[in-house]
Amino acid sequence: DPSKLNPCPLTSCPSGSATVPFLITPECLEASSPKRSNFRIAGHFHRLCMAMGSPIVGEFRVDNADDSIAAVDLQLARVETLNGKVEATQVQTLQVADGDVCRSFDVPMYMVCPRLYVCPTQVQSYFRVEFEVSLIITFASGSIARWSNPLVLFRDRG
């Protein structure tokens, strides 16, 4: 059955195991952040289209940062849309690093999705249940940088 070959038919996610690179720079600072600083944080997620039981896995590296880092968090949010009204709910936050992070060192990320709070991604004409993964960098100055990307979950047929 060809429909079983592509587990993500509702989105444009690539079939197979495609890595999702990211780059966090001062343009990613939240508008309310008190101070602009120079920084570059790069990395990737192994995949963001996966079976519900699979972990979210990736790495990040702080190439440079003028301000010291207070914490790095990995966040999973559930985004529900009903008749055009969007509501996002934080499902889980995992602190990946506490304190300043060594420069030019790959830091691993590994998060297991909580089974009671996730379901397959659903996209219908009048409602949607989607997920989003965010990497949140909190600097010692109070500035916050965020990178977010959709996460597509499907029911494992294996």
C-alpha positions in Angstrom: 0.0 0.0 0.0 1.7 3.3 -1.1 0.0 5.4 1.5 2.0 3.5 4.2 5.3 4.6 2.7 4.8 8.3 3.5 3.9 8.5 7.2 3.4 12.3 7.0 0.9 12.8 4.1 -0.6 16.0 5.7 2.5 18.1 5.5 5.4 18.8 3.3 8.0 17.1 5.5 10.5 15.0 3.6 10.3 11.2 3.6 13.1 9.4 5.3 15.4 10.9 7.9 16.2 14.4 7.0 18.2 16.6 9.5 16.8 20.0 10.2 19.6 22.6 10.7 19.1 25.8 12.7 21.0 29.0 13.3 20.2 31.3 16.3 21.6 34.9 15.9 20.6 38.3 17.4 17.7 38.4 14.9 16.1 35.6 17.0 15.9 37.8 20.2 12.5 38.3 21.5 11.2 41.9 21.2 11.0 42.3 25.0 14.7 41.4 25.5 16.5 44.1 27.4 19.9 44.0 25.6 21.2 43.3 22.2 24.3 41.1 22.2 26.4 39.4 19.5 26.1 35.6 19.4 25.9 32.6 17.0 24.4 29.3 18.0 24.2 26.5 15.3 23.0 23.0 15.3 20.5 20.5 14.0 17.7 18.1 14.9 18.0 14.6 13.5 14.4 14.8 12.3 11.2 16.7 13.0 8.8 14.3 11.3 8.7 11.1 13.3 6.7 8.4 15.1 5.0 9.4 18.4 7.3 7.1 20.4 10.5 8.4 18.9 12.6 10.9 20.9 13.5 14.4 19.7 17.2 14.2 19.1 19.7 16.9 18.0 22.8 18.9 18.9 23.7 22.5 19.2 27.0 24.4 19.4 27.7 27.9 20.7 30.1 29.4 18.2 30.4 32.7 20.0 28.4 34.8 22.5 29.4 38.1 24.0 27.0 37.7 26.9 27.2 34.6 29.1 24.4 32.1 28.8 22.2 31.4 31.8 20.3 28.4 30.4 19.3 26.5 27.3 15.8 24.9 27.2 14.2 22.5 24.7 10.4 23.1 24.6 7.5 21.1 23.1 4.2 22.9 22.5 0.9 21.7 21.3 -0.8 24.1 18.9 -4.6 23.7 18.4 -6.6 25.6 15.9 -10.4 25.5 15.8 -12.4 27.6 13.4 -9.4 30.0 13.0 -8.7 30.4 16.7 -5.2 29.3 17.6 -4.2 28.2 21.1 -0.7 27.0 22.0 0.0 25.0 25.2 3.4 24.2 26.6 3.6 20.4 26.9 7.1 19.9 28.2 10.3 21.9 28.8 13.6 20.2 29.3 16.6 22.2 30.5 19.5 21.1 28.2 22.2 23.3 29.8 22.4 25.3 33.1 24.9 28.1 33.1 27.4 29.2 30.5 28.0 26.7 27.7 31.5 25.8 26.4 32.1 27.5 23.1 32.6 25.3 20.0 31.4 22.1 21.8 28.5 20.0 20.5 25.9 19.7 23.2 23.4 16.8 22.7 19.7 17.2 23.1 17.3 14.3 23.7 13.6 14.6 24.7 11.0 11.8 24.9 7.5 13.0 24.0 5.1 12.4 26.9 2.6 9.8 25.7 -0.4 11.3 27.5 -0.1 14.7 25.9 0.8 14.0 22.3 -1.2 12.5 19.4 -0.6 12.3 15.6 -0.6 15.6 13.9 -4.1 16.3 12.5 -4.9 18.8 9.8 -8.6 19.0 8.8 -10.7 21.7 7.2 -12.0 23.1 10.5 -9.5 22.0 13.1 -5.8 21.3 13.5 -3.7 19.7 16.2 0.0 20.4 15.6 3.2 20.5 17.5 6.1 22.8 17.7 9.6 22.4 19.1 11.6 25.4 20.3 15.2 25.9 21.5 15.2 28.8 24.0 18.5 30.5 24.9 18.4 32.6 28.1 21.3 35.0 28.6 22.6 36.3 31.9 21.5 39.8 30.9 17.9 38.6 30.7 17.8 38.5 26.9 15.9 35.5 25.4 16.5 34.1 21.9 14.1 31.5 20.5 14.2 29.2 17.4 11.0 27.3 16.7 9.9 24.8 14.0 6.9 22.6 13.4 7.1 19.0 14.6 5.1 16.3 12.7 4.1 13.3 14.7 2.5 10.1 13.3 1.4 6.8 14.6 4.0 4.1 14.2 2.7 1.4 11.9 5.5 -1.0 12.9 
